[in-house]
Structures are given as C-alpha cells and as structure tokens.
Amino acid sequence: MEGLKQELDVIADSDVEFRCETIYFLVLDRFAIGTPDKQRIEPDDMFDSTHLEWNKYWGGDLQGLIDQLDYLRSFGVSAIWTTPLFEQVRAMTTGDSAPRAPIHGYWTSDFKRINPRWMNDPSEKRLFTRDDTVFDSLLREMHAHDMRFILDIVCNHSSPETGEGKGKLYDDGKLIADFDHDEDHWYHHYGTTTDWHDEWQVQNCEIGGLATFNENNIRYRNHIKEAVKMWIGKGVDALRIDTVKHMPLWFWQEFTSDIGAVNPNVFRFGEWINSHPENQKSVEFANSAGMSILDFGFCLGARLSFTTEQGFPALTAILDQDANYSCPTELVTFFENHDMPRLQSEGVSDRQLELALVLLLTSRGIPCLYYGCEQYLHNDTEGGEDPYNRPMMECWGETPARRLIGILATERRHNQAIQVGGQWTKWVDENTYIYLRRYRESRCLVILNKGAERKIEVENLDFPDGEHTCLISGEKVIIRGDKASLQLGAEAALVITRQAPHVEGKSVVRLLVNGAPTQPGDRLAVIGDCSELGCWDLQHAWDLECVNGNCWFGELAFNESAGSLVGYKLVIFRATEGRPPIRENRTVRRRLILSSGYTKWRDQWEE
C-alpha cells in the first residue's frame, strides 16, 4: 500500500512551479570560453579565434559557463537557458556567401549526442554512456546552488542543405533518417512555406530550407521523445521548445503528456513566435498544449513602450487582455532575444534599459533576461540584427543594471505578489506607468517614469499607509489614505514592497480557477468535506485571490487531511447584499492531497 500511495502522490504532483525563478538566456558560443586550448579537428575552418567572422564559432563552451556561475548567482539568476546543446551539422553554404556554422544550435544531426565544441574533450559527446562529462559537472554545480538548467530542444526540424546533404539524422552515431533518401517518411516533402497565413503550410512546409519532421510517423515521435527523456534523466530541470507553432496541437499534447509522465517537475515553455492575446491559435496553444509559452505580446508592448511615442499604453493594452490566458503569470516574459535587435540598437539609452529591466522583473510572468543586458552589451552593426545581436560577452563587472537585477530578482524569490499576483494599473500615460502586484497581504508597487521630471497625484493604491523605502534608490514614498503625491525624477523608477508570511501546512495546494462568472467585488472560494475546507460550512470557505477577470488563484493548506482524498466545490459569494451564494452545478470534485509538499491544481468553473 505504501508503494501505491507514493505512486498516487507522484500522479497528484503534476505541475511544476517556476514563477519564483529569474531566467538568463545565453548563446553558449558567445558567453564564456572555459577551455581555449581544447582539442579540435584540424583544420577547423568553422572556428574563428579573432571573433571577427560572426557566422563562425568563437569558442564559448560549458566550462566557461561553469566558471561564471558565481557571477550569475551574484545578481539573482536562478535558471539558465542555453541555446541547444545537440550535435550539429557542420555548416551551410548558400550561393557565393561564406559558410554559416550552426553556432545557434538549431540544426541538429544527433539528439543523443552533445556538440563536442561545448565540451572539454570531444570524446564527451557520447553523453549518455558516462557521468563524468563537463555537462554532468555543470548540472551538479547548478543543483548544489539551487539553480535550474533549461534545455532548448527542437522537435520541428533538423538541418538545411549542407555539403553533407540535407536532414541527415543520427541515433547516437547511427544514421536513421535522410531527407534525400526518405524511404521511411521521417520528413515532410512539401517545399518552402509561401503563405504564412495558411495554417497547413505553417505546420507542414519548410522554414528557411530546414528539413521538417513528419510528426505522423510514430518512429520519429518515439525517437524524439526517447532522446528528450534521456536528457531529463541526466537532470535537466526545464525545456524550452523551439518553433511550436509549426507542429499541430495534438502532437504537443501527446509529447507533454509523455514527458510529464517521466518527470512531472520539468517545467516546459514553447516558442510560438509572435504570440499575442489577440491571436486565437497562440492563446489556444498556451491554454491547452501542456506547456507555457514565451510571451511575444509582452515583448512587443515593452519594446513599443521604450522605442516609440506610443509609450506605456502600448503595453497596458496587451496586459488588459490577460483574461484570454488560463494563467498569464506563468507566461515567460522578455523584451529582447537572439532573433531581434537589442533595445540599445533601437536607440534606447542605458538608463531606459534599466527601466525596462525593472518592468520585466516586476511584471506578471516569469522574466527572462538576454545575456549581457546587465553589462549593456550590444553591437549596432546593420541595426543590431542577427548575427550582431549575438556579440561576445566581454565584461563581468558591477554595473547599475546588474545591481538592480540582483535586488529585484531577490525580491521576486520571496515576494508572492510578484510571483503569482495580478497586475493592476494605477496610472498610465505615454511616459509614466504605475502598477500594483498583489497577493493576499503581499504587495509590490512599481512606478516607472521614462520622461522628464514630473509630479503626480495618484490614489486607490491598495498599499498600506506609511513611509516606504524604494528597494532600488532608497528614496522615501509616503502613502496616506491610499493616496500619494509623487515627485518623479527623469528616467527614474521606484519600487516599494511588502512581504507577508506564506501559507503553510503539511501539504499546500496551489489552486488556479478559470471561468467563474464573477462580478467586481464578488468572492470566489472553495468549500469541501474536510476540516480545512469547512466541512461544507460556507462560513469557513477558503477564499481565492482575483488575478484578472478570468483567473483566480489561492493556496490551500492541509494538515489533518494531508495524504487523504478530499471532495470540494467552488462557490461565489456575491458582493450585492442579500444575494445568495452560487455553487458550481456539478458533482463534487475528488482529489488526493499529498502527504507533504506542494501540488498545483487547475480547475474550470462549471455551470
């Protein structure tokens, strides 16, 4: 029975929590060189030690990342996402252009081997035959310091045409598929996508000449899942999944289910490029694929806020549509990456970059920094487009940006308002954005002013009265009667917070509810058949917190009922006096409470 109990606990613990993390995304080849004299296959014409040829390898490797872990930890980075590690094809040549090496890692030739350029010794590429590689050392070092590693995977495609052919795929060195001799139908053969509004083409045709896998082939599906499970077995903590919009939803639902069965505590997020709350397909994916997504809508709004006259309303117009998502606080937010110019290349000053960092680190969602932003890294050649948005990391010193990232990443680690709370606009115009993050008694009030010095009177702050100190500058903010008179400096930010005790119990359930027909001022609560949920007594129902018009969240603590099955329903308490509570019209839900630890449940209100 004890063994069955443990198995049921694992099934119940089906959703990992990642909202306290601060992600740092780096192009591994351009981050740090740990083994400059590593063994190479000579002549290595795809390596450029001078760092002048932008489409060749420059020498960054996993040892370099290990060497800089203390640097990353020093400003609060808790999760590291590197470009893909898989073994790659050699190079691509187009017409008379110079060869392009796959420094980015997205032209995989073998999902079960690691690119030897990332290792100290080329023999380490057979990663799954040993446990003494530099990658193993990286995972051990990161986990010893409570850091998480995010593996970037590519399920949609392998490689383009090179001197070695197209789409040759190996299974630990054994050729198993070849686009040009595809007798077993591992690939689609429908040519290049010509109409990006045609969903069938987007999911079946090629992107930039890349050999596109045929997800209908069970041999392909088994191979890619087997390979990813091996990486998870090594100890990776999360998956960033490339080009998810280019494969059908059913594939991802099957993939995430099978991966979750191996380890439910692997966080997953996908790249649905140009996702947006008004894009119904990308919203459907985020809500039903079994993974979160990179929030391109937030990225667009943030970039417009700092690079155009639209200012902050460009972002709030997007955040105002958060109710389209089942859980917007789990979206992975960013304002620049390896596929777009850095903000400075768009004319944003270092001071305003710092404001963008404050916005990213305190807004709803899981923040993802692009490597070097803390050092103001950028190269403006050709407007900073690829590959010039991927310069070599050169500086590692203290900067104002590095300092404020450290302060805010640390606050995020402990302040649940920033992790799980809603985002409530208190003031917005072209130059100034004031918003509150709120969960239970925890608070984070953020004041951004990207324009000239100004004075603002703001009310309905929902923040405790008193004199508060800005985390970043040490300035004082006085709130009286839920109002404040703010003297804002030019290109300045103020962040004041309040941390409240966390919900505690032998077992804590993090419950997310969507679709409850609440009105402003209503309460949504949980009642159930155990003492913690009031034994069906409405006077002892457990209230949830409103995140937005569609999303409610709360943490339920269980002590006496830990390890037991409980029954529960949702109930709405109307704000209008005299109106009776409304219970869901459904049979009682029954779920297993873990004997200890945290569980995440997701429910939809039922009429």
N, C-alpha and C positions, 0 to 999 in steps of 0.2 A: 504493500500500500504506500509506503514512503516513496518508493521509486515512481509510482503513478502520480503521487502528489507533486513531486519535483517536476515531472513532465507537464502536468497541468499548469504549474507556476510559469514554466517557460512559455507555454501557449498564451497564457494571460498577459505576460510581459511582452507585448507585441509591437511596441512603438518606442523608438529611442528618443531621448530628449537632447536637443542640440542648441537650444535657444540661449544658453549662457555663454556660448563659445564666441570667440573672435577669430575669424579665418584669415589666413595670409596666403595668397595665391602667388606662386612664383614660377617663372620659366627656368627650369632647373639648369639648363646650359648657360644661363646668363646671371646666375645668382652668386655662386662662390666656387672657387677652384680649390679643392682639397688635396688632390694628387696631381700636381702639374707634370710630373715625370712618369705618369702611368704608362704601361706598355701599350703600344699602338701597332696596328697593322701597317707596315710601311710599303710604299709611300702612302701617307694618309692625306690625300688631296682634298678631303672634306673637312679638314681641321685648319683653322687659321689662328695662330698664336698672337698675331698682331692686332686682332679684333677690329679689322678694317673691312672685312668681307662679311656683310650682315647675314648672308644666307648660308654660312658655314658654321660648324661647331666652334665654340670659343673655349670650351674646357670645363664649364661648370659640372659638378658631379655630386653624388650623395655624401661623400666625405666632406665636401665643402659645406653642405647643409648641416651635417653633424657638428662641424666646427663652429657654426653660427647659431646653434640652438640657444645658447645662453643669451646671445644678442636678441633673438626673437622673444624669448621669455621675458627679457628686461622691460619690454613695453606691452606685455599682456597678451601676446599671441598665444592662443591655446589650441589651435587646429591649423595644420599646414596642408595645403593643397598644392601639389606639384603637377606640372604638365606630365602626360603619360610616360610611364617607365618601360613599356614593352619594347622588345627588339624591333627595329625598324628596317625598311628597305634602305638601300644605300643613298640614292639621290635621284632627282628628276631633272631632265633637261628638256626645255621647250624651245624649238627652233634654234636660233643663234644665241639664246640667252645663256648665262653662266649656270652651272649646275646648282640646284637648290637642295640642300641637305634637310632632312626632316628633324631639325632641332626641336620643333614643337611637339613631336611625339605622336602625331595623329595618323601616321602611315604605317600601321602595324604589319609586321610579317610573321610574328610568333607571339601569341598571347601568353604562352607559358615560359617565356624567357624574358630576361631583362636586358635592356640595351647595354652592352658592355662598356659603352662610353660613360655610363653613370657609375661604374664600379672601379675599385682599386685594381682589380685583376680581371682580364677578360674571361677567365675560367669561371668566374662567379655568375655568368649569365644563366647557367642552369640552376636557377634559384631554388627550385623545389626538390633538389637532390641533396641539399645540405642546409645547415642552420647557422653557418659561420660567415655569411657574407656581410658586406657593408650595409646592405638593406636590413638585414636582421639586427645589426648593431644600431641602426637608426631607430627602428621600432622599439628596441629595448630602452634606448636612451630617452625617447619621447615618452613612453609609457611610465618610466620611472619618475618623470616630472609632470605627470598628469596632462600630457599633451596628446592630441589625436592626429592621426595621419589619414588624409583623404586621397584615395587612389582615383585618378582620372581614367575612365575607361571609354572605349569606342566600340559600340555594337553595330553601328550602321554600315561601316565601310572598312576596307583595308587600305590598299595603296593605289596610286595612279600608275600610269605608264612610266617605266624607267628602263635603263639599259638591260635590266634583268627580266623584263616582261611586265605584266600588269596583274595585280591581285593574286600574287603567289602567297599562299598561307601555309604555315608550318605548325605542326603539333610537336613541340619540344624537338625541333630539328627535322621532323619527317614531313615531307610535302603532302598536304591533304586536299588542297584546292588550288585551282589555277584558272583565272578569268578567261584566258585564251584557249584553254582546253577543259571546259567545264562540263564534263560528262555527267557529273552528279548534281548539277544545278545548285551549286553553292551561291551563285550570284544572279542578280537581275541583269538582263541584257536589253534594256530599253533606251539606251543612249542618254544624252545630256538633258537635264531639265530645261525646258524652254518657257514654260508658263508657271510662274511661282504662285499663281492663284489657283492652279489645278491641284487639288489635294492628291489625286492619284499619282501625278508626276512627282510631286514633292516626296512621296513615300516610296516610289519605285524607280525613279530615274536618278542619274548621277549628279553629284555636286562637284564641280570643278574637275571632272575626269576621274574621280575616285571610284574604284570598283565597289559596287553596292551589294551587300549581302542579301540573300534571299531568305527572309525570316520564315517562309513557309516550309523550308527544308528542316526537318527535325534533327538531322545530323548537325547542321550548323547551330541550331538552338542548343542542342546538348553540349556541343563543343564550347560555345562562348560561356554558357552557364558553368560548365565544369572548370574552365580556366579562372573565372571570377571567384568561384568558391575556393580554389586553391590559394588565391591572393588573400581572401578573407581568412583562410586557415593560417596564413602567415601572421595575421594580426592586424590588418588594416581596419580602421575604425569607421570609415565612411566612403561612399562612392560619389564622385561627380561624373555624370553620364553625358557624353557628348551627343549632339545632333538628335535629340529625342523626337523632334517633330517629323523626322524623316523616316519613321517607322510607325506602324499602326498601334493604336492604343492597346489592343488585345495582347500584342507581343510584350509590352511593358508590364501589363497586369500579370501575365504569366511569369515574366522574368523576376519582378519584385517579390512575387509570392514565393518562388523557389529560393531566391536569395534570402528572404526573410526567414524561411524555414531552417536555413543553415545557421543563421545568427540574427535574431530579431533586433539586436542592438547595433546594427550597422545603419547609420543614417544615409539617406540617398537623396540626391537632388540632380535634376537634369537641366540641360541647356536647350530650352525651347527659344530659339533666337527670336528677338523682337516680341516676346510675350508681352501681353498688355491686358488690363482688366476688361477692355472692350473687345478683345479677341476671344470669341467664344470657345474656339478649339483649344487655345492655350489654357484657358480657365478650366475647361473640362479635364484637360490632362492633369493640371495641378491638383484638382479635387478628386480624381478617381484613378490615377495611374499607380498609386502606391509609393509615390515619392514627391518631394517638393520640387520647386524649380528656381532657377536664377531669375531674379525679378528685373527683367529688362524695362518694365514700366517705370519702376522706381528710378532706374538708371537714367532713362530718358528725362524724367521730370527733374532729377537732380542736375543733370547737365544743362538743361534749358534754364534752370534757376540761376546758374552761375555764368552762362555764356551768352544769354540773350536778354532783351529788355522785358521779356515776359516775367522774369523773376520767379519768386516762390509760388505764386498761384499756378504755375505750370506743374509743380509737384503736388500741391494740395488737390488739384483737380483729379489727379490719378489716385491719391490716397483716399479721396472721398468715395471711390468705387471699391474699396476693400471688401465690402459685403459680398462681392462676387466670389470671393475665395472662401473655402471652408476654414482655412487657418492662415491668415496673412502674416501672423507673427512667425511662421515657420518658413516663409519665403527667404531666399538668400539674396541680400541686397548688396549693391556695388554701384560705383559711378565711373569706373574705367576698368578695362581688361586688355588682354593681349590682342584683341581684334579691333581696337579703336584707339584713336589718339588719346594720350593722357590730357588731363584738364589743362595743364600748363601750355601744351601745344595748341590749345584752343584759345589762348590768351588770358587764362586765369592766373592771377598773381599768387605768390606763395601764401600770402595772408588769407586770400579767399579759398585756397586749397585747404587751409586749416579749418575754415568754417565748414567746408564740405565734409571734412573728416568728422567734425562734431555732429553734423547732421546724420551721417552714416552710422556712427557708433551709438547714437541715442534714439534713432527712429525704430519703428517696429520692423521686425525681420532679423535675420542673422547676418551681421555685417561681414563683408569680405573685402579685405584690403588688397590692392595690387602692389606687388613687391617694389620697394624703393620709394613709395609715396612718402614714407616717413623721413626720407632724405631728399625730397623734392626732385627725384630722378626723372629726367625726361630728355629726349633728343628731338628737335623740331625739324629735322631734315624731311622734306616733302610733306610738311604739315604734321609730322609725327605719326604717319600711317605705318602699318606693317611693312617692313620689319623694324622701323625706327622706334616703335613703341616698346621694343624689347632690348633696351641697352644693357650693358654690363653693369652690375652693381659694383660701385667703387668706394662708397663712403659708408662708414659704420658708426659715426659719432653721434653725440647728443644734439638734437635739434628741437625747436618748439613743437614741430609736428610729432616727433617721436614721444616727447613728454606728454602731450595731450592725449595721444592714443593710449599711452600707459595708464593715465588717470581714468579715462572713460572705459577702457577695457576691464580694468579692475572693478569699477563701479558696476558694470554690466554683470560681472561674475557674481555679484552679491545682491543686486537690487532687482527684485522680481518685477517691479513696474516696467523696467527696460526690457526684461526678458519676455514677459507674457502679456503686459498691459496693452490697452488700446492706445491710440494716438489721437488726442483731442486738440483741435486748432483753437487757440485763444486770440490770435491776431495774425493776419496775413495781408501783406501788400507786396509790391514789386521788390522791396529791399529788406523787409523785416518779416520774420516768421517766428511766432511764439506758440509752443505746443506743450501739452502735458501728457506724460505717460503715467498711467495709474493702475495699480492692482492692490486690492484690499487697502491697507494703510500706507503702502509704499508709494512714493512719488518721485518723479523726475520732471522738472520744469526747465525747458530749453528756450533760450532767447537768442536768435541769430539776427544780426544786422549787417548786411553786406554793403550798405550805402554809407552816406555821410553821418556824422554825429547827429542824434535827434533825441527828443523827449517824447515818451509815450505814456498815456494813462490806460491801464488795462485792468479789467475786472473779471469776476467769475473764474478765478484762477484755480479753485478747488485745491488750494495748498494751505497748510497751516499758517496762521498768523505768527509773526515774529521777525527777527533779524536772521537772515540766512546768508551763508558764505558760498560764493561761487567756487566750484571744485577746481576750475582752471586758473582764474586770475586772483582769487582771494577777495574780490570785491564783495560788498555787502548789498543785499537785496532785502528791503523791508516790505512786508506784506501786512496790511491792516484791513480787517473787514472784507477779506477775499479780494482786495484791490492792491495795486502797486503803481507807484509813479516811477518810471524807469528812465534814467539818463543813460542812453546807449552810446558807446564810443563808435567811431568809424571802423568798419570791418571788424566787428567785435562779437564775441559770444559770451553768454552767461549760462551756467548750468548749476542749478541747485537741486538737491535731492534729499529724500528722507527714506531710510530703510526701516522696514518693520520686520518683526520676527516671522519666520517661515512657519507654515503649517507643519506640525509634527505628529507622528504616530508610528506604530509598528509598521503599518503599511499605509502608503499615501497614494490615492488615485487622482491623476490629473485628468479631469473630465472636460471635453470640448463638446459643445452642443450647437448645432446649426438649425435654422429654420423655425425657431419658436416665434409665433405671431404676437410678439410683444409690442407695446406702445411705450413712448417716453415716460419714464417714471415707474414702469412695471418692474417686478422682481421675478426672476426665474430661479427655481430652487429644485432640490432633489428630496424626495421622501422615500422611505423604504421599510423593510421588515426587520431591520436590526436597530440596536440602540443608537448607533452613530447617526442613523438617518431618521431617528424619531419614532421608530416603530409605527409608522403611518400617521403620527400625530402632526398635523400641519403646523402647530405652534413650535415644533422642533425641527422643521425642514432646514436643509443646508443650502444657503444662498450661493448662487454663482455670480460672477462678475461680467458685466457687459463690456465686450471688446468693440463691437460695432453693431449695426442693425441686423446682422445675420449670425454673429458669433458670440457665444457666452463661454466662459471658462471658469473653472474653480478647482481647488484641491480638497479632497475629502480624506480625512484622517480616520483610520480604523485601528482600534486596539483590541477590544473584546472580540470583534468579528474577523480579525486577521486570520487568513488561512481558511475561511469559510465561503460558501456560496451565499450570496445575498440577492434579494429581489428589490427592485426600485422602479420608480416612475418619475417623470418630470411634471412640475406644476407651475403655473403662472399666477402670481398674486397681482391683481390689478391695482393701479395707482388710484383709480377712481373709488372714492369711499362708497361702501355698500355693495360693490360688485363682487360676486363670489369668485373664489379661485377656480382656475381651469386646469384640469388634469388631462394628460395625454389620453387619447382614446385608443388604447392598445393593451394587450396582455402585459403583465409585469415582466420587465427585463430581469434576467438572472445572470449573474456573473460571479466568477471566482475572484476573491480578494487574495492577493499574495500574502504569504505568511510574514514577509518583510520586504522592504524596499519600495520602489516607485513603479506604477503602472500608468499607461495612458489609454484612456477610452475615448472613442469618438461616436457620438450619437446624433441622430436626426430626429427632431420633434415629429411626432405622428398625430394627425388629427383624429 
